[in-house]
Amino acid sequence: ASAAGPPQVIQNAQGQLVSVAGNAKGTEEPELSPNRTQDLGKSMKSNQATLQPTQDPDPKWFNNPQYRLSLKTEVATTVYLSLLQSDKNDVLFPTNIMVLKAKASGRLWDCSEVLLLGAARETPMETRDREVTMEIAVDPKDHGKHFFIVCYQDLHPSIHGPGAKPDPRVQASFYLRAFSSEPIQLDAIPPAHTYTEHGEWVQGVSAGGRRLKGRMESSSWCKNPQMLVNFRKPTSFKIVCERSLGKGRRHVTHGMTVGLVVTRLYSTSTSTTSTAAKKKGTQRPGMTGTMGSTGKSLRDEDAPEIVDPVRKMQVLPTDWVRESSYANEEVACLFLSLTPQQGPIVIIPSLSEENIGGHFTLSVYADRPLKDAMMLNEKQNAVLSGSWAAETAGGCHLHAPPFEHKNSWSRNPKFSLTTPTRMTCKITLARCEKPWRSQVAKDSVGCMMGLYVMQGGSDVSRENVIAETTFVPGTEVTLECTLERCAVEDSYCV
């Protein structure tokens, strides 16, 4: 993982080369950081307009070995650096050293031209020297007292051929030496904490595609695999989704790009509270920074918990959300800095189009250990999408005898539910907010929705109802009930 190569140039789906360096701000708060207070009343349109990056951060370079060089005096210092490959290595690699401004703590997440002070080699070279060196003069008054040193294999496709990149299976040792005119301290920065999951988009099941189709939300997006993440301290992460493109499928899926959506697991409007907050009678904070309803800052132990791992069905206009650029066919990346009260979060990788299958690797790199990092259990969180059309919008049970002579209630969409053992089920009916917004505003009563659970197969009658929700004009309604074991032929009807 530490052989991550140089700052990368990524080719997007249109065949254009886009540089991913020089866009982030190192250890400073990134431009798209959710630490900033947001107005919960912003519309999805205005929110979306500011959250569409044209390119993703570098997905690999930050994994190279990093060191922090600190000046011990207030005097201008000249430092001579040497990167020497071990003579025990089987082969020599083209290498380079990069020096960037730093803070007293934290790690470097991106190569930023604003922070860059110099490199041993300004341009990539074909030569594979055992040693590369550089000399740099730094003044605490102009550059600060702390600096990042990054050592990497300088393999560039333009020099070493298409697809040139470090082979993670080949281990290569090196020595970094620093000689200075004044006292200094040189420390190795520990690697990022890494959490990796392998997943699959299954055609017709979990290949939900991108969240937005133009300006409209997709009802299939919630089918995508979801990763739940929680943390107890302010944490910075890089989230990377790498798509597996076999030679046989590359031409079939040409033009299909990969991307990420990160949002809060529980919507702002949801009344879910953490266990700690419940015990102390503190309301769970909204997405307005780290302040709760009382105006007091919550402590780390008050961070919301993943009390009930559930599928994220949609992103509401008041929800905080970040989305990658969907500009590349093979990899997507996002960088975030979050506080515990802004979690837990859910990471949803997807392809740009729905019903396209494939495998992926989802990795979260964090500067602190995470409390939770787990994929949502697909078998325990199944999801199906449907619609009400003219012939299937039958209304509630009031549109059936004895209230009406015609029984349009039975025309509603039906889903069978089989329970192999006695279990508690949570059934959620959700609809995309934006397409329904104008209809609900015109007729909130007529747009109220609900669901029924019946026994006795597909025979829709009031006598067969064993559980039901109230009808609400909102975007989601949930029913939790305990169901007895049933066979496939005697399945419940929803």
Phi and psi in degrees as a GROMACS rama.xvg file:
@    title "Ramachandran Plot"
@    xaxis  label "Phi"
@    yaxis  label "Psi"
@TYPE xy
-83.6127  -4.91503  SER-2
-95.2219  76.4191  ALA-3
-100.904  -3.78814  ALA-4
77.5853  -171.87  GLY-5
-78.817  171.532  PRO-6
-56.1133  128.861  PRO-7
-90.571  155.207  GLN-8
-113.556  119.932  VAL-9
-105.027  138.691  ILE-10
-95.5902  127.742  GLN-11
-87.9186  -178.353  ASN-12
-65.9913  -21.989  ALA-13
-88.9169  4.87922  GLN-14
82.1789  8.23461  GLY-15
-91.7636  144.716  GLN-16
-89.4624  126.912  LEU-17
-125.591  126.69  VAL-18
-76.9166  139.874  SER-19
-107.246  7.59194  VAL-20
-94.9863  156.748  ALA-21
77.1079  20.5437  GLY-22
-111.88  -25.6094  ASN-23
-95.0734  -177.749  ALA-24
-125.37  34.4522  LYS-25
60.8513  -127.924  GLY-26
-84.8589  -3.45905  THR-27
-78.6633  168.694  GLU-28
-66.5905  124.753  GLU-29
-71.1043  163.378  PRO-30
-60.3924  -33.8578  GLU-31
-100.085  22.5237  LEU-32
-68.4488  134.076  SER-33
-79.0258  6.68499  PRO-34
-67.4272  -19.2159  ASN-35
-77.7378  142.456  ARG-36
-65.6011  135.698  THR-37
-121.985  146.792  GLN-38
-78.3396  116.424  ASP-39
-67.7266  -13.8409  LEU-40
-87.9404  0.0225275  GLY-41
-63.8332  144.274  LYS-42
-78.5476  163.034  SER-43
-61.2661  -33.8822  MET-44
-64.309  -48.8993  LYS-45
-70.4948  -35.3543  SER-46
-64.9713  -44.5423  ASN-47
-66.8232  -32.563  GLN-48
-64.2603  -26.4177  ALA-49
-101.012  -1.79964  THR-50
-116.443  19.0861  LEU-51
-107.013  91.6806  GLN-52
-69.1207  148.216  PRO-53
-86.072  -13.6876  THR-54
-154.571  158.965  GLN-55
-94.453  159.425  ASP-56
-63.9151  165.374  PRO-57
-63.7643  124.967  ASP-58
-85.0917  -4.36057  PRO-59
-134.717  -35.3544  LYS-60
-57.2359  -31.893  TRP-61
-65.1818  -15.0161  PHE-62
-82.273  -7.2732  ASN-63
-63.8833  154.971  ASN-64
-56.6966  130.26  PRO-65
-120.874  146.898  GLN-66
-135.291  150.679  TYR-67
-112.088  121.211  ARG-68
-103.276  126.477  LEU-69
-122.779  133.172  SER-70
-80.457  138.683  LEU-71
-98.9248  -2.1166  LYS-72
-131.424  174.664  THR-73
-96.7474  14.4867  GLU-74
-97.5496  144.634  VAL-75
-57.7576  136.522  ALA-76
-129.913  138.887  THR-77
-102.365  127.579  THR-78
-120.965  131.357  VAL-79
-109.365  121.929  TYR-80
-111.703  140.444  LEU-81
-130.93  125.313  SER-82
-110.109  109.805  LEU-83
-117.123  120.198  LEU-84
-76.8643  141.895  GLN-85
-66.3115  143.35  SER-86
-74.0262  -5.64304  ASP-87
-86.3268  -9.175  LYS-88
-67.9639  144.221  ASN-89
-69.4144  -36.0864  ASP-90
-135.915  160.759  VAL-91
-98.5839  146.736  LEU-92
-117.504  151.145  PHE-93
-68.7249  124.423  PRO-94
-125.178  168.715  THR-95
-154.527  160.013  ASN-96
-123.341  138.051  ILE-97
-128.634  137.225  MET-98
-117.97  128.533  VAL-99
-135.114  154.226  LEU-100
-67.4715  148.231  LYS-101
-143.363  175.053  ALA-102
-104.872  179.111  LYS-103
-71.4796  -18.0787  ALA-104
-143.483  174.294  SER-105
89.2688  174.604  GLY-106
-123.634  169.794  ARG-107
-92.3345  128.439  LEU-108
-105.641  -22.3775  TRP-109
-148.688  154.358  ASP-110
-85.2962  110.21  CYS-111
-112.147  130.334  SER-112
-64.338  -25.487  GLU-113
-66.63  -34.2189  VAL-114
-92.4269  -17.3617  LEU-115
-68.8018  128.614  LEU-116
-106.129  -27.1213  LEU-117
169.167  166.684  GLY-118
-142.463  154.069  ALA-119
-63.6155  -38.9085  ALA-120
-126.651  118.994  ARG-121
-73.6313  -28.4115  GLU-122
-128.745  148.5  THR-123
-64.9323  146.427  PRO-124
-129.383  155.642  MET-125
-77.374  -25.1575  GLU-126
-66.314  145.749  THR-127
-116.139  74.1225  ARG-128
-76.3384  148.957  ASP-129
-69.9343  -30.5496  ARG-130
-130.793  136.727  GLU-131
-122.538  144.326  VAL-132
-134.655  160.544  THR-133
-155.627  153.129  MET-134
-123.263  134.596  GLU-135
-140.799  139.333  ILE-136
-106.629  126.703  ALA-137
-126.212  142.098  VAL-138
-120.757  123.374  ASP-139
-55.4243  -30.2744  PRO-140
-69.4261  -32.3101  LYS-141
-101.104  -33.3114  ASP-142
-116.628  -4.89686  HIS-143
84.1592  -175.063  GLY-144
-111.468  0.274638  LYS-145
-127.494  142.054  HIS-146
-144.017  144.908  PHE-147
-90.5689  138.879  PHE-148
-120.259  122.824  ILE-149
-117.004  127.806  VAL-150
-109.915  127.538  CYS-151
-148.794  159.294  TYR-152
-79.7487  122.384  GLN-153
-93.9503  62.3558  ASP-154
-90.6396  115.805  LEU-155
-115.343  131.468  HIS-156
-56.3802  -33.1458  PRO-157
-66.8808  -23.8088  SER-158
-105.538  -43.9453  ILE-159
-104.095  11.8554  HIS-160
99.6898  156.843  GLY-161
-58.1959  138.811  PRO-162
77.2882  7.84648  GLY-163
-66.4595  123.212  ALA-164
-159.996  156.443  LYS-165
-59.7489  142.323  PRO-166
-88.849  114.073  ASP-167
-65.5482  -14.8501  PRO-168
-81.5957  -14.5123  ARG-169
-99.1087  119.353  VAL-170
-93.528  131.37  GLN-171
-133.355  125.224  ALA-172
-94.3812  154.733  SER-173
-151.653  167.177  PHE-174
-123.264  130.086  TYR-175
-107.745  121.826  LEU-176
-120.85  142.801  ARG-177
-129.585  127.982  ALA-178
-120.083  133.297  PHE-179
-138.388  157.69  SER-180
-80.6096  -18.7747  SER-181
-132.568  164.131  GLU-182
-59.8746  137.637  PRO-183
-137.744  168.623  ILE-184
-130.081  133.251  GLN-185
-122.962  120.053  LEU-186
-127.652  141.653  ASP-187
-78.6863  134.333  ALA-188
-89.0982  126.305  ILE-189
-59.5257  150.068  PRO-190
-61.9578  158.005  PRO-191
-66.6934  149.024  ALA-192
-71.2421  126.899  HIS-193
-116.382  132.831  THR-194
-128.836  119.42  TYR-195
-124.969  134.547  THR-196
-131.021  142.16  GLU-197
-104.987  134.135  HIS-198
-141.423  -177.831  GLY-199
-148.04  139.041  GLU-200
-92.2921  115.782  TRP-201
-99.4244  124.56  VAL-202
-58.8778  128.19  GLN-203
81.851  -6.15658  GLY-204
-123.006  -62.471  VAL-205
-125.272  19.5507  SER-206
-101.959  78.4987  ALA-207
-86.3872  -12.1228  GLY-208
76.2128  -172.198  GLY-209
-74.1586  153.59  ARG-210
-66.3548  -41.1852  ARG-211
-111.064  132.685  LEU-212
-106.783  95.0161  LYS-213
70.2444  -114.985  GLY-214
-106.913  0.759459  ARG-215
-104.791  149.013  MET-216
-80.4252  146.863  GLU-217
-95.6028  130.175  SER-218
-75.8831  -11.0322  SER-219
-91.9099  -12.563  SER-220
-58.9619  -34.1754  TRP-221
-67.2153  -11.3185  CYS-222
-73.3861  -20.7068  LYS-223
-60.8558  151.892  ASN-224
-56.4589  148.663  PRO-225
-133.81  138.292  GLN-226
-114.824  128.366  MET-227
-100.404  132.425  LEU-228
-132.627  136.051  VAL-229
-139.039  155.585  ASN-230
-153.299  153.598  PHE-231
-106.615  -10.5296  ARG-232
-129.234  158.335  LYS-233
-55.4148  127.477  PRO-234
-136.115  141.444  THR-235
-108.289  136.587  SER-236
-133.281  158.248  PHE-237
-119.278  127.975  LYS-238
-110.348  124.571  ILE-239
-126.71  127.568  VAL-240
-114.951  117.247  CYS-241
-108.23  122.958  GLU-242
-89.0742  135.954  ARG-243
-87.0294  114.401  SER-244
-115.505  100.157  LEU-245
-73.2399  159.987  GLY-246
-61.008  -33.6589  LYS-247
-73.1306  -24.1889  GLY-248
-104.521  -8.21537  ARG-249
-60.371  -42.0366  ARG-250
-74.296  -27.885  HIS-251
-69.792  -39.5647  VAL-252
-102.468  19.3576  THR-253
-60.3602  132.121  HIS-254
92.5087  -12.8277  GLY-255
-83.326  121.321  MET-256
-103.195  165.922  THR-257
-115.706  148.698  VAL-258
-155.644  178.39  GLY-259
-134.297  145.996  LEU-260
-124.435  132.283  VAL-261
-122.768  128.258  VAL-262
-150.058  175.705  THR-263
-74.3481  142.863  ARG-264
-63.1599  -43.0048  LEU-265
-105.144  126.685  TYR-266
-63.2207  156.255  SER-267
-58.4655  -34.827  THR-268
-81.0784  -7.67045  SER-269
-79.8159  141.478  THR-270
-91.3518  25.9592  SER-271
-72.2952  134.936  THR-272
-126.43  155.973  THR-273
-75.8102  160.225  SER-274
-60.7383  -42.5629  THR-275
-65.222  -40.7628  ALA-276
-67.3772  -35.4425  ALA-277
-62.8115  -42.8944  LYS-278
-64.8613  -32.5274  LYS-279
-98.0533  -0.344997  LYS-280
69.4073  27.6178  GLY-281
-100.737  132.891  THR-282
-71.6196  142.235  GLN-283
-68.1028  133.347  ARG-284
-70.8035  152.597  PRO-285
-84.9633  -175.762  GLY-286
-85.2683  51.4989  MET-287
-120.603  44.2014  THR-288
95.3887  -147.774  GLY-289
-108.698  20.9129  THR-290
-105.938  133.349  MET-291
-84.0513  -169.607  GLY-292
-68.6317  -21.4281  SER-293
-83.9361  -10.3952  THR-294
85.542  0.606832  GLY-295
-97.7618  141.181  LYS-296
-72.2849  134.183  SER-297
-82.802  145.063  LEU-298
-79.0651  168.91  ARG-299
-57.4397  -40.876  ASP-300
-70.4616  -11.1926  GLU-301
-88.826  4.81004  ASP-302
-60.375  140.184  ALA-303
-57.7404  144.208  PRO-304
-102.414  158.972  GLU-305
-84.1939  80.5852  ILE-306
-67.8149  -41.4266  VAL-307
-138.032  98.3498  ASP-308
-61.2692  114.137  PRO-309
-130.149  161.084  VAL-310
-77.7477  135.773  ARG-311
-78.0267  117.264  LYS-312
-86.7745  -35.2834  MET-313
-165.404  167.569  GLN-314
-108.129  117.934  VAL-315
-82.6624  161.453  LEU-316
-58.6299  -28.0018  PRO-317
-89.004  -1.54162  THR-318
-83.1783  142.583  ASP-319
-74.5019  136.852  TRP-320
-151.261  144.916  VAL-321
-129.78  139.18  ARG-322
-133.479  139.209  GLU-323
-76.1082  179.829  SER-324
-81.1575  -18.3929  SER-325
53.3201  42.0829  TYR-326
-102.708  -5.84206  ALA-327
-130.032  146.485  ASN-328
-81.1652  -20.001  GLU-329
-114.291  -27.4988  GLU-330
-146.407  145.417  VAL-331
-131.58  149.031  ALA-332
-149.527  142.638  CYS-333
-136.244  146.479  LEU-334
-118.728  132.3  PHE-335
-137.583  149.05  LEU-336
-125.296  119.749  SER-337
-131.416  154.619  LEU-338
-100.339  159.343  THR-339
-57.687  -34.7355  PRO-340
-70.8995  -10.7687  GLN-341
-90.4097  -2.54925  GLN-342
-105.216  -173.773  GLY-343
-70.4295  159.27  PRO-344
-115.305  163.034  ILE-345
-125.684  134.437  VAL-346
-108.452  125.483  ILE-347
-124.65  103.981  ILE-348
-84.4604  146.99  PRO-349
-156.848  163.608  SER-350
-89.9857  165.964  LEU-351
-70.9641  -21.4114  SER-352
-122.871  148.831  GLU-353
-85.507  163.389  GLU-354
61.9689  29.2239  ASN-355
-113.333  116.195  ILE-356
-82.7687  167.817  GLY-357
159.92  166.554  GLY-358
-103.748  155.806  HIS-359
-149.766  162.288  PHE-360
-121.894  123.15  THR-361
-110.007  120.813  LEU-362
-123.915  137.788  SER-363
-117.102  120.878  VAL-364
-108.527  123.145  TYR-365
-129.28  151.291  ALA-366
-84.4019  -5.67591  ASP-367
-134.883  156.453  ARG-368
-62.9852  138.423  PRO-369
-87.0905  149.32  LEU-370
-75.5045  -44.4242  LYS-371
-137.402  141.374  ASP-372
-154.823  100.38  ALA-373
-148.136  147.425  MET-374
-79.6205  141.904  MET-375
-65.7024  132.524  LEU-376
-69.0995  110.091  ASN-377
-66.5188  -32.6685  GLU-378
-71.2294  -27.772  LYS-379
-97.9543  -1.38878  GLN-380
-136.466  59.2924  ASN-381
-70.6587  151.476  ALA-382
-143.65  137.825  VAL-383
-128.896  149.357  LEU-384
-114.378  148.298  SER-385
-150.886  -169.364  GLY-386
-157.508  157.73  SER-387
-101.577  119.095  TRP-388
-109.329  -179.22  ALA-389
-57.4203  -37.0531  ALA-390
-88.2424  -9.05311  GLU-391
-119.984  2.07555  THR-392
-91.2363  79.8948  ALA-393
-90.2459  -7.16671  GLY-394
79.2856  -173.99  GLY-395
-83.9124  -173.086  CYS-396
-68.4372  -10.6453  HIS-397
-71.405  -11.4012  LEU-398
-99.7776  42.1526  HIS-399
-151.439  160.394  ALA-400
-56.4493  144.913  PRO-401
-88.5506  5.04767  PRO-402
-79.4964  -35.7028  PHE-403
-137.276  152.363  GLU-404
-71.5526  -41.9316  HIS-405
-82.679  140.662  LYS-406
-104.594  82.5403  ASN-407
-82.4216  -17.5343  SER-408
-55.0414  -38.8999  TRP-409
-71.4608  -9.3984  SER-410
-83.9329  -7.68957  ARG-411
-62.9949  155.866  ASN-412
-56.7807  142.036  PRO-413
-126.844  143.526  LYS-414
-132.317  136.805  PHE-415
-89.9567  143.308  SER-416
-130.861  118.656  LEU-417
-109.859  129.194  THR-418
-115.092  109.852  THR-419
-68.9427  -16.1757  PRO-420
-149.228  169.488  THR-421
-66.3588  128.179  ARG-422
-154.284  160.271  MET-423
-94.5174  126.098  THR-424
-115.075  143.87  CYS-425
-117.01  115.459  LYS-426
-111.886  124.21  ILE-427
-117.9  130.563  THR-428
-106.92  122.913  LEU-429
-131.906  154.961  ALA-430
-140.582  150.432  ARG-431
-65.3101  134.247  CYS-432
-70.0061  -44.1292  GLU-433
-65.7021  -47.5684  LYS-434
-62.5055  -24.8382  PRO-435
-94.9084  -6.06025  TRP-436
-58.292  -48.7457  ARG-437
-70.2602  -36.5705  SER-438
-65.6979  -43.1216  GLN-439
-64.3902  -36.7082  VAL-440
-65.1135  -35.2759  ALA-441
-79.0255  -37.5163  LYS-442
-147.904  79.2413  ASP-443
-66.6412  -33.6163  SER-444
-70.4787  -46.2489  VAL-445
-65.9766  -23.2522  GLY-446
-94.9622  3.61888  CYS-447
-63.8528  144.644  MET-448
-130.994  156.886  MET-449
-163.019  -177.909  GLY-450
-144.668  159.653  LEU-451
-127.378  148.15  TYR-452
-115.959  126.124  VAL-453
-124.896  154.09  MET-454
-109.891  160.556  GLN-455
97.6581  28.9755  GLY-456
73.7895  -142.448  GLY-457
-93.9292  12.5957  SER-458
-76.1108  104.426  ASP-459
-86.2858  107.604  VAL-460
-151.574  155.595  SER-461
-63.5347  -31.5006  ARG-462
-67.3068  -24.966  GLU-463
-89.0789  -5.68217  ASN-464
-73.4498  124.692  VAL-465
-110.614  -15.3  ILE-466
-161.145  149.047  ALA-467
-157.879  159.736  GLU-468
-97.7492  167.979  THR-469
-76.7762  163.21  THR-470
-96.7233  131.493  PHE-471
-131.062  152.188  VAL-472
-89.2128  6.38546  PRO-473
-79.1369  -163.643  GLY-474
-95.0425  -17.7081  THR-475
-144.53  147.795  GLU-476
-141.587  136.474  VAL-477
-125.84  140.129  THR-478
-123.135  126.596  LEU-479
-113.173  123.178  GLU-480
-147.88  157.372  CYS-481
-99.711  125.63  THR-482
-116.68  140.533  LEU-483
-78.369  162.886  GLU-484
-61.1455  141.852  ARG-485
-146.191  154.298  CYS-486
-85.535  167.943  ALA-487
-61.2312  -41.4284  VAL-488
-70.1292  -16.9135  GLU-489
-116.494  32.834  ASP-490
-66.2314  157.6  SER-491
-72.8074  154.873  TYR-492
-114.718  127.379  CYS-493
